[in-house]
Amino acid sequence: MGRRRRCRVGPDEATRALPEAIAALSRTLPAGPSPETFRRAKFDCPEAAPALWRLLFRVLSPGPPDGASASLSLEAQARSVKSALRSQGYPSQALAQLPDNGSQGSRQLLLALAWLLARGPLLEQLLAQSRVRLGDEMPVCECEALASPGPPAPGMGEAGHVDIRHLQWLMGKLRFQWRNLMASQQEQCALLGQIHLYTRGCHSDRSLGHLSVTETELLRDPEGGRQLLRRLESENARLEAALEWRRREQVFWQWMDTVLGASQPTFLPRSPEPGARELEPVARELQALWEQLQEAVEARRAAWEARVGDRGPAWSAARRALDEVVGQDLAALQRAWEPGGGLTQPHGPRRLVRTEAGAPGGPGLRAPEVIEALRTQEAHLEVVLRQLQGHCRQELARLARALPGLIWIPPPGR
């Protein structure tokens, strides 16, 4: 947040600009509560809690809201919010101890919302989820959506043991859903290709050359253009509110400092200023904690090496091979993130544009390049998978030899 902090605003100016800043934030957030709700949450009023629970549920949802998520009870939404914040590393335990009925904790919820706003581009992600898509898009890589927290998986038996049959059932269900997803995307691409081929030459933009599904629908039903216009106007209003929020967000952070109270430390870190000596004790304490953590890590590593070091040269060779594989993976990741390091894995949705063979394409990704990158990644993952399978077979064989009278039938190779 240091790059977003500007010079502090005077008290009189902040008092006048605070309602406008909170109103701009409310218009930017999905189904944002009124500024009065924020004011009541500062004083931990119970009547402000339900609106903030619903707001955090919308904010922490991995995708746009659907009918199933909107119909969840307030208690289910509160449990989901607690789980999502815990998985993202929210440090406060006071929110996790709030009742699930959603009737309390408006002040803690306001602090959690400010924490989400401070730690990353939350508003940009929300605006990207709700934007109006005029072109035909397909997701190339959705890492953030795949990494989004979900409900805790069941299947834990007594004493914390994992039910293997439940895991096998989950793996089978995952494979089935993956095949359905791939089949539906292939069918969608085929239908989009037919529309693009039929409307070739109808678009005013020569780099596109054809119409999208939305544009084709406007030709078939001109009345739908009014609904599209209203959606675009709503999106423009949210974008204007986001710009207004960026101009006035410093006032909001100063107000959040008062929410914590004068006896609490500053809610958000400020950019370094000349004479800011109040941060020096905090820095020394963090340095001491880091050194203690390093000592604990070294002690545990030494204990682990002493415990597994007597397994012979085979274990040492397997460990060296695993270290080499991990080093290669890290080097590949570093090359992918470096500028000019070749074609990196594309992310996010991309617009589908049909081009003729030999025709100069517009800016963006070309299908052969993406296919080649995916094939290279697939080959690398196949090599890693075969190595892991070999290590598992060796370990199973060692365990089988340790138990006399056990007949071990190795699994078939790929």
N, C-alpha and C positions, 0 to 999 in steps of 0.2 A: 504493500500500500504506500510505500515511500514515494513512488513515482506519481501517485495521484494526489498527495497532500500538497496543498499550497499554503501561502501565508495565512495565519489565523485571522478570522474576521472579528471586528469589534463587537462588543456586547449589544449595542443598540442595533447595529446592522444585522447581527445574527438573529435577534428577536423578531425583526421584520421579515427576514428571509426564510426563517425556519418553516412556517406553514407552507410556503411555496415549494420548498425543497421536499418536504414529506409528501405533498400532493403530487409532485412530479414522480417521486418514487412509487407511489400508489398506482398512478396511471401506467407506469412501466411494467409493474409486476402483474402476473396473471390473476385476475379476480382480486386485485389488491384492496385491502381494507381502507377505510376512510382515514384521514389524518387524526380524527378524534380517537380512533381506535389506538393509534400509536401513543397519543397523549395519555390515554387511560392505562395503557400497558406500562408506561413509565412508573406509575404508582401502583402497579400490580393489581389492577381492578379485575375481578373475575369475569365481568361481562365482556372483556376484550379477548379472553383466552380462546373461545371457539373459532373466531375469525382468524386468529394467528395460527392455530393448529391446521386449519384448512389451507391457509396460505403456504405454510411450510410443506404440507403434503403435496401441493401442486408444484412447488419449487423443487422438491427433491425427487419428484417422479422422473424416471429416466426418459420418458417420451411424452408426446402430447396426450392430454387426458382423453379417455374413452368412456363409454357408458358404464363399464364394470367398475372402474376406479372412482368415477363420480358418485356411484351409488353406495360406496362403502360408508359404514357408520363412522361417527366421530371417534368412537373408541378404537376402531380398526385403523383409522388414519393416524391417531396418536401413537399407537404401537409402531406403525410403519415409520413415522417420523423419528422416533427414538432409535429404532434399528438403523436407519439410514445415517443419522448423525453419529451414532457410535461407530459405524463402519468407516466413516470419513474422518475419525479422530477428534471429534468434538471433545474438548477437555473437561467440560463442566459435568459433574455428577448430579447437580441439583435438578437438571432437567430430566435425567433418567429416573429420578425418584418421584416425579410428579404422577398423580393418578391418571389412569388411562381413560377416564370418562371425559376429559377435555374441559373440565370446569375450572381449572386453576393453572397458575404459572404463566400469566401473560408477560410478566417482566422477563422471565427466563427465556420465553419464546422470542421476545424482541432482541435479546442479546444473541440468541442463536441465529436469527436472521441477519443481524449485523456481522456476525462472524462469517457467515456464508458470503456476504457481500464483500468482505475484506480479503478473503483468502483466494479469490479467483474471479474470472470474468463471468459471473453468474448472470448478469443481465444480458450479456451478449449471447449466451447459450439459450436463454429463454426466448429472446427475440428470434434466434435462428430456428427454434422449434416451431414457432407460431407464424413464420413468414408465409406469405402467399406464394405458391409455386406456380409460375406460368408455364414453365417448361417441363418436359418429361425427364425425370431424374431417377437414377438408380444408386443405391448405396454401394460404394466401392469398399470402404472399410469403416466400421462403426466401433472403434476401440472403446470410446467413452461409454457408449450404450451397453457394450458387452461387459464393461467393468463396473457398471452401476450396481449398487447393492440391492439385493433382493431379500425375500423373507428367509429366515434360517431353515435349512433343510432338515427334515426329520430323519429318522433311521438310527438314532443312537439307542443302543440297548443298555443293559445294566452295566454299571461300573464304567460307562463311557465307551464301550466297545461299539464298533461300527457294524451294522448289519450288512454283510456282503450281498445277500440276496436283494436287499433294497437298493444297493449301489448298482447291481446288475440290471435291475428294473429301470433305474434312472438312466443308465447308459443306453439301454434299448429304446427308451422313450425319447432320449435326445437324438439318437440316430434316426428314428422315425420322423421326428419333427424337422430334422435337418434335411432329409430327403424331400419332405413335403415343401419346405421352403425353397429348395433348389428347383423343384419342378414348377412351383408357382412363379418364380422369377424367370425361368426359361419361357414359360407360357406368356408372361407379361411382356418380355422382350420381343417375342414373336408377334404379338398383337400390336405393339408399338411400331415394329418394323413395317407392318402392313399399312398403318395409318401414315407413317412418314413417307412410304412409297406412293400412296394414293394422293397425298397432298403436296407432292414434290413440285417446286416452282411457284407455290402460292404465297410464300412468305416474302415480305418486303426486304428482309435482311438476307443478303446473298450468302453470308457465312453460315446461315442456318439452312435456307433453301426449302424448308417444309414447315408445316404447322404442328403444334403440339396437341395433346388430347384436349387441354383446356381451350385452346384457340379453335379447335375443330368443334367443340361443344358450343362455343359462342356462335359459330355459323349455323349450327343446327337449331339452337334455341337462343335467339337474341335476348329474350327476357332474362336469361341467366347472367347477362352482362351487368344488370343492376345489382345482383347479389355480389358479383365479383367486384364491382365498384365500391360497394359498402365494405367489403373485406379489405380492399386496398386502402380506403379512407381510415378504417380502424387501425391498420398496420402503420400508416403514416402518423396517426395520432400517437401511437405508442413510441415510434421513433423520435418524434418531436419531444415527447415527455422524457425519453432517455437522454436527449441532448440537454434539456433543461436540468435534469438531475446531475449530469456531469458538471454543469456550471455551478451548481449550488451544493454539491455533496459535502464540501468542507464544513458547511454549517451543520449538516446532519451528524458528522463525526464529532464535532464539538458538543453537540447536544447529547450524543451517546456517552461522552465523558461524564456528563452530569447525571446520566441514568445510573451509572455505577456508584456515584456518590463521591464526596470529597475525600473520604478515608480510603478509597480503593485506588489501585494503580491505574494509570491511563489505559483506556480500553484498547486503543490501537497504537502501534508504534509510529512515532512521528519521524520525519526525516531528520537527519542529524543537523543540529543548529549549533552555532558557536556558543560555548558556555553551557551546553547541556550535560552537566555533571551528574544529574540524577540517574542517568542510565549506567554510570560506571559500576556501582555496586551490583546491579543486575547482570552486567557483563561478566564481572568476576565470579558471581555465583554460577552462571551458566558454564564458564570455563572449568570451575571446580567439579560441577556435575559431569561434564564431558570426560574429564580425567578419571573420575570414579567409574564411569561407564566403561572406559577403555580398559581399566584394570580388571573389572569384572569379566569383560569379554576375554581378555587374555587368560585369566584363571580358568574359565570354563573351557577354552580351547585347549589349554594344556592338559586339563583333566580328561577331555575327550580323546586327545591323541594318546595319552597314557593308557586309556581303556581299550582302544582299538589297535594300538600299535603292536600287540602280540599276536596278530592274526596271520603273520607270515608274509612272504614276498608277493603272493598273489593279491592280497588286499592292497599292498602298497602300489602294485602295478595298476590295479583298477582305479585307485585314487588318483594316480598321475594321469591316467587316461581321461578321467572325469574332469580334472583340472584343465587339461588341454581343450576338451570340448567346451567347457565354460569360457575359457579364454578366447576361443574362436568366435563364440556367440557374442561376447562383449565387443570384440574387435569389429565384427560385422555390424553390430548396432551403432558403434561409434562412426563407422564409415557411412552408414545410412543417414545419420543426423548431420554429418559435416557438409558444408556447402560444396557443391560440385562433386560429391561422392557417388555420383551415378543416380539412377532412377530409384528413388525411395518409394516406400509403400504409400500409395495415395490414400487419403482419408476423406470421409464425408461424402455426401451425395454429389453426383456429377450429372450434368444434363446430357441426355442422349441426342446425338445429332448424326443423321445418316449422310454419309458422303460417298460419292462415286469413286471407283478405283482410279487412282492417278490424279484425282482432283486435289488442289491444295486445301488443307483443312485449316480451320480457325484455331484460336488459342485453346489450350486444354490438353487433355490426355487422349491418346489414340488407343483404340482397342488392342492392336498387336503389341504395343509397348506394355500395356497392363497385363496382358496374357503372358508375355515373356517374363515379366517380373514375378508373377504368381507361380509360374512353372519353376523358376529358379528357387523361390522360397519353398515350394513343395518338395523339390529334390533335396534341399538341405534338411527339411523336416523328416523326410524318409530316412536319410542317413542317421540322424539323431535317434529316430525311432528304432531302427535296427540295432544300434549300439545299446540302447536301453534294454531292448529285448534280450540281447546277448548277455548283458550283465544280470538280468533277472534269471535267465536259465542257469547261469553259473552259480548264482546264489542258491537257487532251488536244488541244484545237484549237490552242493556242499551240505545243505541241510538234510537232504535225503541220505547221504552217506553217513551222517552223524547218528541216524536212527537205524539200528540193525533190524532187518526183517521188513523194512518199508519198501514197497514197490513203487517206483516213481515213473510215470509215463509222461515224457516231455510234451509240451504243446506243439502242434504242427507249426512249422515256419511259414512265413509269408511268401 
